[in-house]
Amino acid sequence: MRPGERGSILRTEGNDALAGRLRALGFVRGAEVSCERLSPFGDPMLLRLRGFRVALRREEGARIMLEKGEGHENHSVGRESELREIRVI
Amino acid sequence: MKTIALVGNPNCGKSALFNCLTGGDAAVGNWPGVTVERKEGFSGGRDGLRWVDLPGVYALAPYTPEERVTRRFLLEETPDIVVNLADAASPERSLYLTLQLLEMDVPVLLAWNMEDVAERQGITIDKDKLAGMLGIPVVGVSALTGEGIPEMLQAAEKAMRQRRQGRIAWSRKPLPETLREMAGEMERQGRRHSLFLAAERLEREGGWQEEAAEERYGYIGRILERAVQSRGEERDAPFLDRLLLHPAWGIPVFFLAMFLVFHLTFGASFLGSGLPAPGVFLRMSAERGLEMLAAVLLGGMQPCFFREFLSEGIFGGIGTALSFLPQMLCLFFCMDILEDSGCMARAAFLLDAPMRRMGLSGRALLPALTGFGCSVPAILSVRTLETERSRKIMRFLLPFFSCGAKLPLYGLLSAAFFPRYADWVVAGLYGFGILAAVCSGALLHKIMGQGDGQPFVMEMPAYRLPRWKNLRRSMNRRCGDYLGKAATVILTASAAVWLLSRVTPAFTLAEGEESILEWGGRMLAPLFVPLGFGGKDGWKAVAALLSGLLAKEAAVSALAALGGASGIFTPASALSFLLFYLLYPPCAAATAVYWSEEPSRRWRICAPAAWLGAAWAAGALAYQFFSGIWGG
């Protein structure tokens, strides 16, 4: 994600310690998450979720899938690039 | 005696409440994960209560070390009640843990902390409604002022008397058949917490976790709708974050702040005014006071061996160590302000990417900063890191972060040999220690091969004004520790060093002949010739280093007992001595903790050798380089 973007979570993948931790923090289906800013090196990100803020690396963010927006490809919180529109020919 | 367990999310104020209740002095910081181990305290006198402050967790899973400590205590030690402290400013996340606690067979009390902060953010919690929905008492407290504590105790007393069965209210669907079977089976075996244990096993092994987490948050959403009012979200001090977390300015501002702290503590000319910085002024005043005290106490004594022992061995040694106490407190006062305000957590966010190069994460900044205070708690706090690989690396690096006890020697030698640049020299030493840690960390990361990366998931605490109460408590603790050490280890070491420097190997008084210390020092001195202190008085430097292995401050008192540093060093050899002292193995206590924490035997043996090797190499290089420039 990039600063200013927001999205709704589709699901958090995996069944290990990290997934458990992310879910306990509230990264579950339906939660709204937005990206506030990036660290100077572009990673980690500072996210806002359920009224609090959490720092997360893109690597961990890749586990969290976001809802597919209209005309957008499916993407995760860890995605680095800007949203690209899929052109329908 | 009744036992009360204190449970809650990281950084929700458990330790502050614990201190408030028991009059204890547990460390409090605006940083998730300050409490690693459980702490115990008592309140209420004769038939009082036993309080157990558990490490902060988001869930009762057995993954991180904090979670394991908390989970095991709740499952195995059967507290009479669990007081669940929750941050009123983020009720949604806090209630996740509450729901898990409700699955256990134990009375639970929910206490909302920091309601005033929440109210300023537009969040109000209807506690009565919540109590009705959750089926447990719900109260509000202030861990800061102690407000609401009598009411909380009353509610806890009442709840404690009743038995409570664990239950799952959050599932909209009927509970899975396997869960009910498992729980029923455990109950027949007479196990407590059967429902919780069964749910946990199903989540972990039966792939139920995702659904359970969604259902829990769904339920929380439904109860919050009815019991919590929230008027939009207010951004937390965005102007401060715009500066401190700025992509370009964030890191320079952080380093500037750190330099200011050192300037404030060690600057010979404060902000170029020609006046000493507050830290230096405090040290000079303490020095003068202690000198006057010694003069008064020893004034009436006839010159004799015993008087010399008292004035040089005892007062000289301890006095020098003590005179640095105010300066040390000044440094930690500034550091505590940065930590308590939430600035240090920002630094962890800024510096995570470089730390990853060492196989660490921004979270490793907490042990590192603790290491600037004392290596012993720092090595213990390494447990909060997620993987054993990163714990190994961090434990090894910690002695390179100059602990507070090394400060007196830095202050002494930098003021004696680089009077105009003392603050730069001391800041440089700290910087060099960090650089050494960074380089050896990167090296270790490479040598140890590809490991699983350390995940970095850290809640960003809100800014807050540093609390005078926390600062004072932390100062008191540091002061007490230092005085305690001065009265025991430093006193003994400095007296022993002085005596050994006055007695010959044949146990007669040295009158110009070689003393035991000189003899021993000379044996080792050839090893230190490349570092520039192998000459006539070099043995004194070696003796100081040896006593520094007992306690770092003892090196200063040893130098003082041996007649001061000025005759022993040149600027170049003083610098190499400082570098050696910076990197060589930590004090006996820290080494012992390292040995007990490090599971691998190879590391236990190699680490001290590596510290010594790094120290020697750095000292030798510095001496060869600077003695060439400055001419000896």
Interface residues (C-beta under 8 A of the other chain):
Chain A: R11 T12 N15 A17 L18 A19 G20 R21 L22 R23 A24 L25 G26 V28 R29 G30 A31 R37 L38 S39 P40 F41 G42 D43 P44 L46 R48 R50 G51 F52 R53 V54 A55 L56 R57 E59 E60
Chain B: Y58 A59 A61 Y63 T64 A89 S90 P91 E92 R93 Y96 L97 I123 E203 R204 G207 Q209 E210 A213 E214 Y217 G218 S230 E233 D236 D241 L245 H246 P247 A248 G250 I251 A348 F349 L350 D352 A353 P354 S361 G362 E386 G453 P455 F456 V457 M458 E459 M460
